Amino acid sequence: MNVKMSYENIYKLYGKKRVLNKLNLEIYDGEFLVVLGPSGMGKSTLLRTTVGIEELTAGKIILDGKDISKLPPNKRNIAMVFQNYALYPNMTVYQNIQFPLKMAKYEKSKIKGKIESIAETLKIGDVLERNINQLSGGQKQRVALARALVRDPKIFLLDEPLSNLDARVRYTARAELKKIQKELGHTFVYVTHDQTEASTLSDRVAVLRDGRIEQIGVYDEILNEPKSKWLGDFVGEYPMNFISGDSINNSSKIIGFRDHWISEGDDLTGTVEWCNQEEDSFHVSCRLDNKNLETDSDEEGGHPVILKTNKRYELGAKIGFSLKRYNIYNEDGSLLQIVK
Ligand SMILES: Nc1ncnc2c1ncn2[C@@H]1O[C@H](COP(=O)(O)OP(=O)(O)OP(=O)(O)O)[C@@H](O)[C@H]1O
């Protein structure tokens, strides 16, 4: 794999706050990398320092083998698509896409052909003369992409560009974005806090925690083999369950297991406190009866875990299960062992 862009020990401080804290990351040529992290962990700051809107405090960003960290934004040749698309509302679609070419003093005779070809790729050729406010959310997204594409950037940065779309449109916009990226073969760095976006869009996911990459890999690998308890808790539709090892393997280590890593059995028993129906399964929260299962929670009424089942449970019902697989974590939260 060729490395397209790499971050080498980068820091960004606001006052004493280290928003990016010795971050290292390599992005491969042509990949769709999703940077996933909770709010406030520095995702937008990572993108803003990459395009050069914000200056790095220390460290290097290497793009195509060249250190770009000190270059002004217009010399970096990086495109950024913002959450709100930042389109010019008083201009037509055509004028919006044309804008960066005019700014870059692009050869006039080539502008029209260039815009038409990109509009065709993105299927917005028939709305070029429309005003921005006459477009749907999905169309606006494509115009924003077209405006980014038109300058032939080396890499694309996208800051939660789908978050303003309603759920149904987002579903198709997601699929389309991935298709466009693969067809064009461009490198995309996409930041989000949305698990579904991370799992469906990414070739790889880099999880950002406190200004560093906590783990990088394909989504399922991070989901099933999170290197820390923190990752197990954050990644996934439901958090990983953590209990003390006492009743599983007679250890004082922490056992982590996903909602569906269970089979019928009675190694663990509990009382159901809620049950949610999903498409063809149920998520059940129960409080475990077994003693000494508390790890970091002292909640009354037993340690809560969330399980995926294929039948409905009434509130207050008893539930029993065994574990098909689990991960063992050290007291400091780091992964010790995978048990399958
Ligand atoms: N210009 C600034 N001055 C001071 N602090 C800032 C500035 N910009 C961002 N921060 C702080 O840096 C931290 C990271 O912000 P950033 O916007 O990068 O997070 P994020 O992960 O993108 O969050 P979100 O998902 O909510 O957009 C936050 O605590 C934020 O308050």
The ligand as an SDF file (V2000), in Angstrom:
LIG
                    3D

 31 33  0  0  0  0  0  0  0  0999 V2000
  -10.2820   27.9680   18.2870 N   0  0  0  0  0  0  0  0  0  0  0  0
  -10.3460   27.2620   19.4170 C   0  0  0  0  0  0  0  0  0  0  0  0
   -9.9390   27.7940   20.5980 N   0  0  0  0  0  0  0  0  0  0  0  0
   -9.9680   27.0840   21.7330 C   0  0  0  0  0  0  0  0  0  0  0  0
  -10.4140   25.8200   21.8190 N   0  0  0  0  0  0  0  0  0  0  0  0
  -10.8490   25.2230   20.6970 C   0  0  0  0  0  0  0  0  0  0  0  0
  -10.8370   25.9090   19.4270 C   0  0  0  0  0  0  0  0  0  0  0  0
  -11.3110   25.0600   18.4880 N   0  0  0  0  0  0  0  0  0  0  0  0
  -11.6060   23.9090   19.1310 C   0  0  0  0  0  0  0  0  0  0  0  0
  -11.3270   23.9970   20.4410 N   0  0  0  0  0  0  0  0  0  0  0  0
  -11.5180   22.9320   21.4490 C   0  0  0  0  0  0  0  0  0  0  0  0
  -10.7910   21.8070   21.0220 O   0  0  0  0  0  0  0  0  0  0  0  0
  -11.4850   20.6110   21.3220 C   0  0  0  0  0  0  0  0  0  0  0  0
  -11.6630   19.7630   20.0630 C   0  0  0  0  0  0  0  0  0  0  0  0
  -12.5270   20.4440   19.1720 O   0  0  0  0  0  0  0  0  0  0  0  0
  -12.9460   19.8160   17.7590 P   0  0  0  0  0  0  0  0  0  0  0  0
  -13.9350   20.7210   17.1440 O   0  0  0  0  0  0  0  0  0  0  0  0
  -11.7290   19.4870   16.9740 O   0  0  0  0  0  0  0  0  0  0  0  0
  -13.6300   18.4650   18.2390 O   0  0  0  0  0  0  0  0  0  0  0  0
  -14.5170   17.4420   17.4090 P   0  0  0  0  0  0  0  0  0  0  0  0
  -14.0000   16.0880   17.7760 O   0  0  0  0  0  0  0  0  0  0  0  0
  -14.5190   17.8100   15.9760 O   0  0  0  0  0  0  0  0  0  0  0  0
  -15.9290   17.6490   18.0510 O   0  0  0  0  0  0  0  0  0  0  0  0
  -17.3800   17.6460   17.3430 P   0  0  0  0  0  0  0  0  0  0  0  0
  -17.6520   16.2180   16.9650 O   0  0  0  0  0  0  0  0  0  0  0  0
  -18.2570   18.1310   18.4500 O   0  0  0  0  0  0  0  0  0  0  0  0
  -17.3180   18.5630   16.1710 O   0  0  0  0  0  0  0  0  0  0  0  0
  -12.7890   21.0190   21.9680 C   0  0  0  0  0  0  0  0  0  0  0  0
  -12.6410   20.9040   23.3520 O   0  0  0  0  0  0  0  0  0  0  0  0
  -12.9460   22.4500   21.5490 C   0  0  0  0  0  0  0  0  0  0  0  0
  -13.6500   23.1690   22.5190 O   0  0  0  0  0  0  0  0  0  0  0  0
  1  2  1  0
  2  3  1  0
  2  7  2  0
  3  4  2  0
  4  5  1  0
  5  6  2  0
  6  7  1  0
  6 10  1  0
  7  8  1  0
  8  9  2  0
  9 10  1  0
 10 11  1  0
 11 12  1  0
 11 30  1  0
 12 13  1  0
 13 14  1  0
 13 28  1  0
 14 15  1  0
 15 16  1  0
 16 17  2  0
 16 18  1  0
 16 19  1  0
 19 20  1  0
 20 21  2  0
 20 22  1  0
 20 23  1  0
 23 24  1  0
 24 25  2  0
 24 26  1  0
 24 27  1  0
 28 29  1  0
 28 30  1  0
 30 31  1  0
M  END
$$$$
